[in-house]
């Protein structure tokens, strides 16, 4: 409901928005973020969703 983009002729605007916060941005966190970018189209077509990283928390910053 609140996390869905309203229907539009542009298919990208019909996607749900998944907001993620990453806890840690070391090797694994960076690899995961890279994977999200590389598979953005696959995620959209398979799940009807766009992933948006809204926050990154690390122990040192």
N, C-alpha and C positions, 0 to 999 in steps of 0.2 A: 504494500500500500504506500506508505510514506517513502520507501526506498526504491520505488519504481519510477522510471521515466515514462511520461505519458505517451500514448500511442501517437505516432507521427508517420509520415510517408518515408522518412529516413529510418532504415532498420536499426541503426545504432541507437536511436532515441527510444526504441522499444525495449531496451535491455534493462534488467534489474541492476542495481548497483550494490556490489558487495564491498563494504568498507572494512579494511584490515589495518590493524596496528601490529607492527613487527616488534617483538621483544628480542633485542640483540641484532647487531648488524655486522657480525664477524663474517667468516667464510660462508657459513651455512645461510645466514640471513641475506647476504649479498647474492649468493647463488639462487636462493628462492626468489628474490626480487627480479633477477635476470630471467629466470624461468617464467615468471608471470608475464614479463614483457614479450618474451619469445613466443609464448603460447596464447597471447591475448585473443587472437582470432578464433583459435580452437575453443577456448573457454566460452567465448560469445556464441559460437554456433552450437556447441554441445549443451551448454547450460543456460543460454539466454541471459548471460550476466557479464557485466564489466567490473573488473576488480580495481579498486582504488585504494592505494596505501595512504592512509590519513595520518599515521604517526609512526615514528621509529624511536624506540627507547633503548638506550644502552647503559651499561653499568658505569661507563667512564664519562658520559656526557649528559 
